[in-house]
């Protein structure tokens, strides 16, 4: 539950209420992660309170409604330390819609495969240009800069993948195309033969 632990990390400095945590998370992580839904954040906080990792107290305000203040507990700090110092292991595999698109394009033949690969290549190059601009804009924010560097490295790896896809899937696409053409030709011949036989029978009659 990585977002739960990120909230614990933000609470190590000082207690916060929900909207402060949302703002601090988005400031710390930067634009690559995306915004944090406030409703989801409150669900996370509720679970952390239930698990004993965070305590909740109410602060009275004279000019606005009372607010809940969340504080990291000793159990929460221990949980954060255990999680933050343990290596991350990928458990979900590599699921990317691009692989499904490559499946579809290679089934349609070489032209479709080439069209997809070149279109995807231009998309990645455009993403890299945008990431480079973000990197310059966030050069003084270490955590944000690291996340953008990761996005740049990932996108460059994806570009390399396209070359691998063209090399390995090109022959497969050509085979599918040849099989489709052969099947179409067989069907056409079969229809012609059927038409010819029907004509002969008509003439005989």
C-alpha positions in Angstrom: 0.0 0.0 0.0 2.5 2.6 -1.2 0.2 5.7 -0.8 -0.4 4.8 2.8 3.3 4.8 3.5 3.8 8.0 1.6 1.2 9.6 4.0 3.2 8.2 7.0 6.4 9.8 5.5 4.7 13.2 5.2 3.6 13.0 8.8 7.1 12.4 10.1 7.8 16.2 10.1 4.7 17.4 11.8 0.9 16.7 12.3 -1.3 17.8 9.4 -4.9 17.9 8.3 -6.1 16.3 5.1 -5.8 19.2 2.6 -2.4 20.1 3.9 -1.3 16.5 3.3 -2.7 16.6 -0.2 -0.8 19.8 -1.0 2.4 18.5 0.5 2.2 15.2 -1.4 1.6 16.9 -4.7 4.4 19.4 -4.1 6.9 16.7 -3.0 6.2 14.2 -5.8 5.6 16.7 -8.6 3.6 16.5 -11.9 4.6 13.0 -13.0 2.6 11.2 -10.4 -0.6 13.2 -10.8 -2.9 14.7 -8.3 -4.1 13.0 -5.1 -7.8 12.6 -4.8 -8.9 14.1 -1.5 -11.6 11.5 -1.0 -9.1 8.7 -1.4 -6.7 10.4 0.9 -9.3 10.5 3.7 -10.0 6.8 3.2 -6.2 6.2 3.6 -6.2 8.3 6.8 -9.2 6.4 8.1 -7.4 3.1 7.6 -4.2 4.4 9.2 -6.1 5.5 12.2 -7.8 2.2 12.4 -4.5 0.3 12.2 -3.0 2.5 14.9 -0.3 4.1 12.7 -1.9 7.5 13.0 -3.8 9.3 15.7 -6.6 11.8 15.1 -7.5 14.8 17.2 -10.0 17.6 16.6 -8.9 21.2 16.4 -11.4 23.9 17.2 -11.5 26.9 14.9 -13.4 30.1 15.6 -13.9 31.3 12.1 -14.4 28.0 10.3 -15.5 24.4 11.0 -13.4 22.3 13.3 -10.7 20.2 11.5 -9.1 16.8 12.1 -5.4 16.8 12.8 -3.4 13.6 12.1 -0.3 12.6 14.0 2.2 9.8 13.3 2.3 7.2 16.2 5.3 5.1 17.2 3.7 2.1 15.5 3.3 4.2 12.4 7.0 5.3 12.4 8.1 1.6 12.9 5.9 0.6 9.9 7.3 3.4 7.8 10.9 2.4 8.6 10.2 -1.2 7.8 8.7 -0.4 4.5 11.1 2.4 3.4 14.2 0.3 4.1 13.1 -2.8 2.3 13.7 -3.3 -1.5 10.7 -3.1 -3.8 9.9 -6.3 -5.7 7.7 -6.2 -8.8 4.8 -8.6 -8.4 2.3 -7.6 -11.1 4.4 -8.3 -14.2 4.7 -5.9 -17.1 1.3 -4.9 -18.3 1.3 -2.2 -20.9 -1.4 -1.6 -23.6 1.4 -1.2 -26.2 2.0 -5.0 -26.1 -1.7 -5.6 -26.9 -1.5 -3.1 -29.7 1.6 -4.9 -31.1 -0.4 -8.1 -31.0 -3.1 -6.6 -33.0 -0.9 -4.8 -35.5 1.3 -7.8 -36.2 -1.9 -9.8 -36.9 -2.9 -7.2 -39.5 0.3 -7.4 -41.4 3.6 -5.5 -41.9 2.0 -2.2 -42.9 -0.1 -2.0 -39.8 2.9 -2.9 -37.6 5.0 -0.2 -39.2 2.3 2.4 -38.8 1.9 1.6 -35.1 5.6 1.6 -34.4 6.3 4.9 -36.2 3.3 6.5 -34.6 4.4 5.3 -31.1 7.9 6.5 -31.8 6.8 10.0 -32.4 4.6 9.9 -29.3 7.6 8.8 -27.2 9.8 11.5 -28.7 7.2 14.1 -27.9 7.0 12.8 -24.3 10.8 13.1 -24.0 10.7 16.7 -25.1 8.0 17.5 -22.5 9.9 15.6 -19.8 13.1 17.6 -20.6 11.1 20.8 -20.0 9.8 19.5 -16.7 13.3 18.5 -15.7 14.6 22.0 -16.2 11.6 23.5 -14.4 12.1 21.3 -11.3 15.9 21.2 -11.2 15.9 22.5 -7.6 13.4 19.9 -6.3 15.4 16.7 -5.6 12.5 14.2 -5.3 10.6 15.6 -8.2 13.8 15.6 -10.3 14.4 11.9 -9.5 10.9 11.0 -10.5 11.2 12.9 -13.8 14.6 11.2 -14.5 12.9 7.8 -14.0 10.2 8.8 -16.5 12.9 9.9 -19.0 14.8 6.6 -18.6 11.6 4.6 -18.9 10.6 6.4 -22.1 14.1 6.0 -23.6 13.8 2.2 -22.9 10.4 2.2 -24.5 12.0 3.7 -27.6 14.5 0.9 -27.7 11.7 -1.6 -27.3 10.1 -0.3 -30.6 13.3 -1.3 -32.5 13.1 -4.7 -30.9 9.5 -5.1 -31.8 10.2 -4.2 -35.4 13.0 -6.8 -35.6 11.1 -9.6 -33.9 7.5 -9.0 -35.0 8.3 -8.0 -38.6 8.6 -11.7 -39.8 5.6 -12.7 -37.8 3.5 -9.9 -39.4 4.7 -11.0 -42.9 3.7 -14.6 -42.2 0.2 -13.5 -41.0 -0.2 -11.4 -44.1 0.9 -14.2 -46.4 -1.5 -16.6 -44.7 -4.4 -14.1 -45.0 -3.7 -13.6 -48.7 -3.5 -17.3 -49.3 -6.8 -17.8 -47.4 -8.5 -15.0 -49.4 -7.3 -16.5 -52.7 -8.5 -20.0 -51.7 -11.9 -18.6 -50.8 -12.1 -16.7 -54.1 -11.2 -19.8 -56.1 -13.7 -21.8 -54.2 -16.5 -19.3 -55.0 -15.4 -19.4 -58.7 -15.5 -23.2 -58.8 -19.0 -23.3 -57.2 -20.2 -20.7 -59.7 -18.9 -22.7 -62.6 -20.4 -26.0 -61.4 -23.8 -24.3 -60.9 -23.6 -22.9 -64.4 -22.9 -26.3 -66.0 -25.8 -27.8 -64.1 -28.1 -25.1 -65.4 -27.0 -25.6 -68.9 -27.5 -29.4 -68.6 -30.9 -28.9 -67.3 
